[in-house]
Amino acid sequence: MGWAPVRRVTVRGPSMAPTLADGDVVLAVRLPVRAGHVVLVSWAGRPGQLSVKRAVRAVGDRWHVEGDFAEVSTDSRELGPAAVHAVITHRLRPGRARLRRT
């Protein structure tokens, strides 16, 4: 996949609540990843699907990631380590005029 340095992504689903809500727009930036960052990821077993999760720990060149709302999150606990494409740096909640750092 080709990635621009900054990408706008719309969040769908509740897996990152309360950090992010369904319908939030976030900015994803290609930056070095650290544990605790909210990140844009993909899994080999789900081609074409991107997810927003929290980086927990590095596993080789991939990351163990988890959603903040564990009861409804599909994440590394089920799918294994994920490829991280970008770090989420800001969010814009619908109806609000300003960006907020995540």
C-alpha positions in Angstrom: 0.0 0.0 0.0 1.2 3.5 -0.8 0.8 5.9 2.2 0.8 9.7 2.1 2.7 11.3 5.1 -0.6 12.4 6.5 -4.0 10.7 6.1 -7.5 11.5 7.3 -9.4 8.5 8.6 -13.0 8.2 9.8 -13.5 6.0 12.9 -16.2 3.4 12.6 -17.4 1.3 15.6 -17.0 1.5 19.4 -13.7 -0.4 19.9 -11.7 2.7 20.9 -14.4 4.3 23.2 -14.1 6.5 25.1 -10.8 7.7 23.5 -12.4 7.9 20.0 -16.1 7.7 19.1 -17.8 6.3 16.0 -17.7 9.1 13.4 -14.6 10.9 14.7 -12.2 12.0 12.0 -8.5 11.5 12.9 -5.2 12.4 11.3 -2.8 9.6 10.9 0.9 10.5 10.4 3.9 8.4 9.6 5.9 8.6 12.8 7.9 6.3 15.0 5.6 4.2 17.2 5.8 3.9 21.0 3.8 1.9 23.4 0.6 3.8 24.3 0.2 5.5 20.9 -3.1 5.3 19.1 -2.2 3.8 15.7 -3.6 2.9 12.3 -3.1 -0.8 11.7 -3.8 -3.8 9.4 -3.7 -7.6 9.8 -2.5 -10.0 7.1 -5.6 -12.1 7.7 -7.9 -9.2 6.9 -6.6 -7.6 3.7 -7.9 -4.2 2.9 -9.2 -3.5 6.4 -7.6 -0.8 8.5 -8.3 -0.4 12.2 -7.5 2.2 14.9 -6.1 0.6 18.1 -3.6 1.3 20.9 0.0 0.1 20.5 0.9 -2.1 23.5 4.3 -3.7 22.7 6.5 -4.4 19.7 6.6 -8.0 18.4 9.4 -8.0 15.9 8.4 -5.6 13.1 4.7 -5.7 14.1 2.9 -4.6 17.2 0.5 -6.1 19.7 -2.4 -3.7 19.7 -5.6 -3.5 21.7 -8.8 -1.5 21.6 -9.7 0.7 24.6 -13.2 -0.9 24.9 -12.1 -4.5 25.3 -15.6 -6.0 25.4 -16.2 -5.1 21.8 -12.7 -4.8 20.3 -11.3 -7.2 17.8 -7.5 -6.8 18.2 -4.2 -8.6 18.7 -5.7 -10.8 21.4 -7.7 -12.5 18.6 -5.8 -11.7 15.4 -2.2 -11.6 16.5 0.3 -8.8 16.0 -0.6 -6.0 13.5 1.3 -3.9 11.0 1.3 -0.3 12.1 1.0 2.2 9.2 0.8 5.5 11.1 0.3 7.2 14.5 -3.0 9.0 15.2 -2.0 12.6 16.2 -5.3 14.5 16.2 -9.0 14.0 16.2 -11.8 16.2 14.9 -15.2 15.3 16.5 -18.1 15.9 14.1 -19.7 19.3 14.7 -16.6 20.7 16.4 -14.3 23.2 14.7 -11.0 22.4 16.2 -8.6 19.5 16.3 -7.7 17.8 19.5 -4.6 15.8 20.2 -5.3 12.1 21.1 
